[in-house]
Amino acid sequence: LESFLPLFNKNLPKDIRALEISETHADFNIIQNPQIKEYHYNFCFGQKFHPFCAPFMTNIIEELDIESMKQAAPLFEGAHDFWSYTYRPTPKTQTKGEITSCFIERNNELKGLFFPEESYVLKVKSQGFKRHQIRMMMGALIKLGLGEFDMDFIKQTIEGENRIPMNHIAPASGLILHEVTMLEE
């Protein structure tokens, strides 16, 4: 395993790195075994930004009420029916899930010459997400920040029985799978 890790990293795409390797059992399945996935959605607002930021961060030209967005993000935490945040759900789609952590804070990781002085990150953790779920959640938070939604509306969308279709999916740039942590069985 020690000699395999450097060789493995050498053959991975430049934006992916394995930090450690450990043995597991023959029945192990990365999709089915318990894990926590942490995604970060990086964004800034209020002014244009350098084009080199585009792959890593979404830019909202308009001003956002970031404090309202910070207050709303934790509403997604807990067990909910995320029907409104499921892309094209069918009657057979499993829309219930649980988010263990969801908050917005100032970005302290993406710094450099071409990154804006002030930017933010939505950090979300769960054992699993629906297709486009985080981008749809971020889309709702952006609409809240723009004043197009209010806090009560966000609360209504988290109750799946309300069946409120959400049509704003935030851009893919800015969404990063930050970490996958395997849970002990």
Backbone as CSV, one residue per row, in Angstrom:
resi,resn,N_x,N_y,N_z,CA_x,CA_y,CA_z,C_x,C_y,C_z
1,LEU,0.822,-1.207,0.000,0.000,0.000,0.000,0.862,1.267,0.000
2,GLU,1.993,1.229,0.737,2.850,2.419,0.804,3.395,2.808,-0.563
3,SER,3.838,1.824,-1.330,4.405,2.144,-2.641,3.315,2.435,-3.675
4,PHE,2.098,1.951,-3.436,1.008,2.161,-4.384,0.481,3.599,-4.353
5,LEU,0.414,4.229,-3.172,-0.178,5.566,-3.043,0.477,6.601,-3.962
6,PRO,1.805,6.745,-3.989,2.396,7.744,-4.908,2.120,7.431,-6.377
7,LEU,2.167,6.159,-6.730,1.886,5.764,-8.109,0.430,6.052,-8.478
8,PHE,-0.467,5.772,-7.551,-1.891,6.041,-7.749,-2.114,7.535,-7.978
9,ASN,-1.536,8.382,-7.119,-1.693,9.836,-7.264,-1.088,10.346,-8.567
10,LYS,-0.010,9.732,-9.003,0.622,10.137,-10.262,-0.318,9.918,-11.444
11,ASN,-1.181,8.923,-11.350,-2.089,8.585,-12.442,-3.474,9.196,-12.314
12,LEU,-3.758,9.855,-11.205,-5.040,10.538,-11.036,-5.031,11.863,-11.796
13,PRO,-6.202,12.392,-12.144,-6.234,13.740,-12.732,-5.589,14.748,-11.779
14,LYS,-5.094,15.825,-12.322,-4.348,16.815,-11.531,-5.148,17.431,-10.378
15,ASP,-6.488,17.429,-10.477,-7.297,18.059,-9.438,-7.791,17.075,-8.375
16,ILE,-7.308,15.827,-8.397,-7.728,14.828,-7.410,-6.481,14.224,-6.775
17,ARG,-6.498,14.067,-5.447,-5.402,13.453,-4.716,-5.948,12.517,-3.660
18,ALA,-5.374,11.315,-3.579,-5.678,10.383,-2.486,-4.743,10.728,-1.337
19,LEU,-5.286,10.837,-0.147,-4.485,11.179,1.027,-3.999,9.940,1.778
20,GLU,-4.778,8.871,1.679,-4.361,7.631,2.315,-5.096,6.465,1.672
21,ILE,-4.542,5.289,1.844,-5.141,4.065,1.331,-5.132,3.063,2.480
22,SER,-6.227,2.328,2.619,-6.267,1.274,3.629,-7.013,0.073,3.077
23,GLU,-6.708,-1.092,3.617,-7.372,-2.311,3.179,-8.812,-2.329,3.665
24,THR,-9.652,-3.014,2.915,-11.051,-3.162,3.280,-11.461,-4.599,2.972
25,HIS,-12.697,-4.926,3.190,-13.180,-6.288,2.962,-13.655,-6.465,1.517
26,ALA,-13.807,-7.695,1.086,-14.159,-8.009,-0.309,-15.540,-7.497,-0.700
27,ASP,-16.445,-7.338,0.259,-17.804,-6.873,-0.032,-17.928,-5.353,-0.067
28,PHE,-16.836,-4.640,0.129,-16.859,-3.183,0.189,-17.354,-2.595,-1.127
29,ASN,-18.253,-1.590,-1.032,-18.783,-0.883,-2.190,-18.785,0.599,-1.847
30,ILE,-18.008,1.396,-2.558,-17.847,2.819,-2.243,-19.171,3.576,-2.263
31,ILE,-20.111,3.147,-3.092,-21.406,3.825,-3.173,-22.313,3.401,-2.020
32,GLN,-22.320,2.128,-1.688,-23.258,1.601,-0.698,-22.769,1.697,0.742
33,ASN,-21.458,1.682,0.974,-20.956,1.713,2.347,-21.159,3.096,2.962
34,PRO,-21.382,3.145,4.286,-21.658,4.433,4.941,-20.501,5.420,4.795
35,GLN,-20.856,6.629,4.432,-19.868,7.687,4.246,-20.534,9.045,4.412
36,ILE,-19.721,10.031,4.661,-20.193,11.412,4.693,-19.478,12.154,3.570
37,LYS,-20.256,12.815,2.732,-19.690,13.625,1.649,-19.825,15.083,2.048
38,GLU,-18.746,15.813,1.885,-18.778,17.258,2.154,-18.506,17.993,0.851
39,TYR,-19.473,18.836,0.477,-19.343,19.672,-0.707,-19.187,21.127,-0.285
40,HIS,-18.417,21.859,-1.066,-18.286,23.307,-0.891,-18.792,23.974,-2.165
41,TYR,-19.561,25.035,-1.981,-20.010,25.839,-3.124,-19.465,27.246,-2.907
42,ASN,-18.467,27.631,-3.703,-17.795,28.925,-3.561,-18.473,29.973,-4.433
43,PHE,-18.686,31.152,-3.847,-19.341,32.224,-4.606,-18.908,33.592,-4.098
44,CYS,-19.084,34.570,-4.954,-18.861,35.969,-4.589,-19.968,36.773,-5.251
45,PHE,-20.067,38.041,-4.901,-21.143,38.857,-5.454,-20.773,40.322,-5.449
46,GLY,-21.557,41.100,-6.209,-21.471,42.549,-6.163,-20.557,43.203,-7.175
47,GLN,-19.671,42.434,-7.784,-18.793,43.018,-8.787,-18.256,41.908,-9.679
48,LYS,-17.771,42.284,-10.848,-17.178,41.290,-11.742,-15.918,40.737,-11.095
49,PHE,-15.576,39.518,-11.482,-14.338,38.963,-10.976,-13.448,38.513,-12.129
50,HIS,-12.229,38.159,-11.823,-11.248,37.745,-12.822,-11.706,36.435,-13.475
51,PRO,-11.593,36.301,-14.788,-12.047,35.085,-15.470,-11.369,33.802,-14.977
52,PHE,-10.158,33.905,-14.417,-9.478,32.715,-13.916,-10.213,32.099,-12.727
53,CYS,-11.100,32.848,-12.085,-11.884,32.331,-10.950,-13.015,31.418,-11.407
54,ALA,-13.454,31.578,-12.624,-14.678,30.930,-13.103,-14.768,29.429,-12.836
55,PRO,-13.713,28.629,-12.971,-13.869,27.195,-12.702,-14.076,26.860,-11.226
56,PHE,-13.714,27.783,-10.343,-13.713,27.505,-8.913,-14.804,28.207,-8.124
57,MET,-15.433,29.207,-8.739,-16.317,30.089,-7.992,-17.402,30.645,-8.907
58,THR,-18.601,30.793,-8.360,-19.688,31.438,-9.091,-19.733,32.901,-8.708
59,ASN,-19.997,33.737,-9.691,-20.066,35.176,-9.453,-21.491,35.664,-9.691
60,ILE,-22.072,36.294,-8.683,-23.386,36.924,-8.789,-23.132,38.430,-8.861
61,ILE,-23.471,39.030,-9.974,-23.184,40.463,-10.167,-23.982,41.325,-9.191
62,GLU,-25.242,40.958,-8.955,-26.099,41.758,-8.079,-25.628,41.641,-6.619
63,GLU,-26.077,42.576,-5.807,-25.804,42.518,-4.367,-26.676,41.434,-3.730
64,LEU,-26.133,40.713,-2.785,-26.860,39.683,-2.047,-26.956,40.055,-0.576
65,ASP,-28.066,39.708,0.039,-28.216,39.843,1.484,-27.589,38.597,2.109
66,ILE,-26.291,38.638,2.298,-25.539,37.470,2.760,-25.971,37.045,4.160
67,GLU,-26.379,37.975,4.999,-26.809,37.616,6.356,-28.071,36.753,6.329
68,SER,-29.021,37.087,5.462,-30.219,36.251,5.315,-29.856,34.872,4.799
69,MET,-28.931,34.825,3.865,-28.495,33.538,3.321,-27.832,32.692,4.408
70,LYS,-27.032,33.320,5.242,-26.383,32.604,6.351,-27.420,32.061,7.334
71,GLN,-28.458,32.844,7.590,-29.519,32.396,8.505,-30.328,31.251,7.905
72,ALA,-30.516,31.254,6.597,-31.361,30.247,5.949,-30.644,28.916,5.735
73,ALA,-29.355,28.929,5.500,-28.629,27.692,5.173,-28.860,26.566,6.193
74,PRO,-28.810,26.820,7.494,-29.033,25.734,8.460,-30.451,25.149,8.437
75,LEU,-31.396,25.811,7.772,-32.748,25.255,7.656,-32.736,23.920,6.908
76,PHE,-31.742,23.713,6.064,-31.644,22.464,5.301,-31.165,21.290,6.158
77,GLU,-30.602,21.585,7.334,-30.085,20.522,8.192,-31.217,19.658,8.731
78,GLY,-30.903,18.377,8.929,-31.872,17.444,9.489,-32.508,16.583,8.413
79,ALA,-33.433,15.749,8.852,-34.145,14.850,7.936,-35.327,15.599,7.327
80,HIS,-35.391,15.609,6.008,-36.452,16.300,5.280,-36.833,15.507,4.040
81,ASP,-37.973,15.850,3.498,-38.344,15.364,2.176,-37.898,16.459,1.211
82,PHE,-36.817,16.210,0.479,-36.217,17.212,-0.397,-36.803,17.167,-1.811
83,TRP,-38.094,16.906,-1.919,-38.736,16.845,-3.224,-38.443,18.099,-4.042
84,SER,-38.563,19.262,-3.421,-38.344,20.527,-4.127,-36.903,20.687,-4.600
85,TYR,-35.988,19.958,-3.995,-34.565,20.062,-4.328,-34.062,18.797,-5.028
86,THR,-34.988,18.085,-5.657,-34.656,16.892,-6.435,-34.931,17.208,-7.899
87,TYR,-33.936,17.013,-8.725,-34.047,17.332,-10.146,-34.961,16.327,-10.837
88,ARG,-36.050,16.822,-11.409,-37.025,16.026,-12.147,-37.445,14.749,-11.405
89,PRO,-37.995,14.889,-10.207,-38.404,13.689,-9.468,-39.561,12.968,-10.155
90,THR,-39.542,11.654,-10.088,-40.636,10.828,-10.579,-41.343,10.250,-9.354
91,PRO,-42.488,9.629,-9.525,-43.152,9.018,-8.361,-42.292,7.969,-7.658
92,LYS,-41.332,7.385,-8.372,-40.469,6.365,-7.770,-39.209,6.943,-7.108
93,THR,-38.924,8.222,-7.342,-37.702,8.833,-6.822,-37.757,8.941,-5.302
94,GLN,-36.693,8.488,-4.645,-36.566,8.624,-3.189,-36.101,10.057,-2.907
95,THR,-36.983,10.867,-2.329,-36.659,12.281,-2.116,-36.324,12.611,-0.672
96,LYS,-36.458,11.650,0.220,-36.143,11.905,1.632,-34.653,11.733,1.859
97,GLY,-34.129,12.550,2.743,-32.710,12.490,3.062,-32.423,13.279,4.314
98,GLU,-31.169,13.241,4.725,-30.763,13.971,5.932,-29.448,14.684,5.670
99,ILE,-29.443,15.959,5.961,-28.224,16.763,5.858,-27.717,16.983,7.274
100,THR,-26.464,16.639,7.500,-25.907,16.734,8.857,-25.355,18.116,9.165
101,SER,-24.979,18.858,8.134,-24.414,20.187,8.358,-24.609,21.032,7.106
102,CYS,-25.004,22.297,7.291,-25.183,23.212,6.164,-25.050,24.645,6.666
103,PHE,-24.034,25.335,6.184,-23.839,26.725,6.607,-23.027,27.482,5.570
104,ILE,-23.106,28.809,5.661,-22.331,29.697,4.793,-21.360,30.465,5.675
105,GLU,-20.124,30.562,5.219,-19.124,31.358,5.919,-18.225,32.048,4.904
106,ARG,-17.461,32.974,5.383,-16.513,33.658,4.510,-15.466,32.660,4.027
107,ASN,-15.115,32.741,2.757,-14.108,31.853,2.179,-12.720,32.231,2.690
108,ASN,-12.032,31.258,3.281,-10.656,31.474,3.718,-9.697,30.504,3.033
109,GLU,-10.207,29.768,2.050,-9.368,28.774,1.380,-8.917,29.226,0.001
110,LEU,-9.826,29.769,-0.788,-9.466,30.213,-2.137,-8.969,31.650,-2.071
111,LYS,-7.678,31.787,-2.003,-7.046,33.109,-1.926,-5.984,33.178,-3.018
112,GLY,-5.724,34.351,-3.483,-4.689,34.514,-4.497,-4.902,35.778,-5.280
113,LEU,-4.010,36.018,-6.210,-4.040,37.245,-6.992,-5.343,37.463,-7.720
114,PHE,-5.915,36.399,-8.292,-7.095,36.612,-9.126,-8.408,36.320,-8.414
115,PHE,-8.359,35.854,-7.164,-9.601,35.652,-6.417,-10.039,36.962,-5.788
116,PRO,-11.366,37.177,-5.680,-11.835,38.422,-5.061,-11.411,38.505,-3.590
117,GLU,-11.274,39.709,-3.130,-10.895,39.945,-1.728,-11.899,39.300,-0.765
118,GLU,-13.179,39.404,-1.125,-14.229,38.864,-0.264,-15.077,37.871,-1.055
119,SER,-15.148,36.648,-0.550,-15.999,35.620,-1.154,-16.509,34.705,-0.050
120,TYR,-17.453,33.839,-0.407,-18.125,33.000,0.591,-18.191,31.562,0.113
121,VAL,-18.490,30.667,1.046,-18.610,29.254,0.722,-19.782,28.651,1.490
122,LEU,-20.621,27.909,0.761,-21.665,27.095,1.370,-21.037,25.736,1.610
123,LYS,-21.071,25.255,2.848,-20.510,23.945,3.188,-21.656,23.031,3.601
124,VAL,-21.752,21.883,2.919,-22.866,20.952,3.146,-22.314,19.542,3.325
125,LYS,-22.829,18.835,4.349,-22.429,17.446,4.602,-23.662,16.556,4.689
126,SER,-23.543,15.355,4.099,-24.615,14.367,4.160,-24.062,13.020,3.707
127,GLN,-24.817,11.959,4.001,-24.434,10.652,3.476,-24.747,10.554,1.989
128,GLY,-25.650,11.364,1.505,-25.971,11.330,0.087,-26.805,12.521,-0.324
129,PHE,-26.722,12.848,-1.596,-27.462,13.974,-2.149,-28.183,13.528,-3.407
130,LYS,-29.249,14.213,-3.722,-29.974,13.985,-4.968,-29.222,14.705,-6.093
131,ARG,-29.530,14.328,-7.330,-28.895,14.976,-8.471,-29.197,16.477,-8.456
132,HIS,-28.198,17.284,-8.545,-28.273,18.756,-8.547,-28.807,19.337,-7.235
133,GLN,-28.940,18.542,-6.189,-29.548,19.035,-4.950,-28.820,20.246,-4.378
134,ILE,-27.516,20.182,-4.275,-26.780,21.295,-3.671,-26.901,22.540,-4.549
135,ARG,-26.834,22.374,-5.860,-26.976,23.518,-6.754,-28.381,24.108,-6.677
136,MET,-29.389,23.273,-6.458,-30.761,23.775,-6.309,-30.923,24.486,-4.964
137,MET,-30.291,23.957,-3.926,-30.320,24.628,-2.619,-29.628,25.987,-2.720
138,MET,-28.471,26.009,-3.386,-27.752,27.263,-3.561,-28.566,28.231,-4.399
139,GLY,-29.256,27.723,-5.413,-30.131,28.571,-6.225,-31.202,29.237,-5.386
140,ALA,-31.792,28.474,-4.457,-32.812,29.045,-3.566,-32.194,30.089,-2.642
141,LEU,-30.991,29.814,-2.143,-30.323,30.780,-1.260,-29.968,32.060,-2.017
142,ILE,-29.568,31.921,-3.274,-29.288,33.111,-4.086,-30.568,33.921,-4.278
143,LYS,-31.671,33.248,-4.590,-32.959,33.952,-4.752,-33.346,34.668,-3.457
144,LEU,-33.073,34.026,-2.321,-33.322,34.672,-1.024,-32.434,35.910,-0.882
145,GLY,-31.167,35.762,-1.220,-30.226,36.883,-1.133,-30.579,38.038,-2.037
146,LEU,-31.232,37.733,-3.154,-31.666,38.781,-4.096,-33.006,39.401,-3.684
147,GLY,-33.661,38.824,-2.671,-34.955,39.329,-2.221,-36.128,38.757,-2.990
148,GLU,-35.891,37.755,-3.834,-36.968,37.143,-4.612,-37.722,36.077,-3.807
149,PHE,-37.070,35.494,-2.815,-37.696,34.550,-1.882,-37.567,35.129,-0.488
150,ASP,-38.418,34.662,0.432,-38.243,35.026,1.834,-37.998,33.748,2.641
151,MET,-37.680,33.907,3.903,-37.328,32.791,4.773,-38.481,31.785,4.886
152,ASP,-39.717,32.283,4.969,-40.875,31.390,5.073,-41.004,30.511,3.830
153,PHE,-40.718,31.080,2.671,-40.792,30.287,1.440,-39.759,29.167,1.455
154,ILE,-38.546,29.467,1.898,-37.500,28.441,1.991,-37.972,27.324,2.921
155,LYS,-38.564,27.685,4.056,-39.070,26.675,5.002,-40.141,25.799,4.341
156,GLN,-41.001,26.396,3.541,-42.053,25.633,2.853,-41.470,24.645,1.843
157,THR,-40.381,25.038,1.181,-39.798,24.154,0.164,-39.146,22.927,0.781
158,ILE,-38.769,22.999,2.036,-38.102,21.870,2.700,-39.121,20.818,3.141
159,GLU,-40.360,21.194,3.197,-41.421,20.228,3.502,-41.884,19.634,2.179
160,GLY,-41.448,18.421,1.886,-41.678,17.785,0.592,-43.128,17.651,0.190
161,GLU,-44.021,17.526,1.191,-45.434,17.366,0.833,-45.999,18.612,0.154
162,ASN,-45.319,19.752,0.271,-45.781,20.973,-0.390,-45.569,20.918,-1.903
163,ARG,-44.644,20.072,-2.352,-44.388,19.880,-3.785,-44.220,21.202,-4.536
164,ILE,-43.318,22.024,-4.043,-43.022,23.310,-4.678,-41.857,23.098,-5.650
165,PRO,-42.107,23.188,-6.952,-41.001,22.976,-7.898,-40.008,24.144,-7.862
166,MET,-38.749,23.805,-7.767,-37.689,24.816,-7.787,-37.060,24.769,-9.169
167,ASN,-36.966,25.917,-9.818,-36.464,25.925,-11.186,-35.116,26.612,-11.334
168,HIS,-34.557,27.116,-10.254,-33.259,27.792,-10.372,-32.157,26.864,-9.862
169,ILE,-31.311,26.427,-10.785,-30.153,25.607,-10.435,-28.929,26.500,-10.564
170,ALA,-28.205,26.673,-9.465,-27.006,27.505,-9.491,-25.981,26.894,-10.448
171,PRO,-25.108,27.714,-11.017,-24.103,27.194,-11.956,-23.215,26.123,-11.317
172,ALA,-22.703,25.238,-12.157,-21.837,24.159,-11.674,-20.497,24.686,-11.171
173,SER,-20.010,25.766,-11.774,-18.738,26.319,-11.296,-18.940,26.778,-9.857
174,GLY,-18.031,26.438,-9.030,-18.161,26.764,-7.607,-18.445,25.545,-6.769
175,LEU,-19.007,24.481,-7.344,-19.328,23.273,-6.579,-18.145,22.316,-6.607
176,ILE,-17.665,21.972,-5.425,-16.490,21.121,-5.304,-16.760,20.033,-4.274
177,LEU,-16.497,18.774,-4.627,-16.526,17.706,-3.642,-15.274,17.870,-2.807
178,HIS,-15.440,18.296,-1.566,-14.296,18.647,-0.722,-13.709,17.427,-0.012
179,GLU,-14.584,16.550,0.492,-14.073,15.417,1.265,-15.105,14.302,1.337
180,VAL,-14.633,13.071,1.317,-15.468,11.895,1.567,-14.859,11.182,2.762
181,THR,-15.650,11.004,3.808,-15.187,10.342,5.019,-15.959,9.045,5.195
182,MET,-15.250,7.939,5.278,-15.891,6.652,5.497,-16.247,6.524,6.974
183,LEU,-17.431,6.019,7.221,-17.891,5.799,8.592,-17.601,4.363,8.994
184,GLU,-17.329,4.156,10.250,-17.106,2.807,10.748,-18.424,2.052,10.734
185,GLU,-18.368,0.790,10.358,-19.589,-0.028,10.335,-19.771,-0.736,11.653
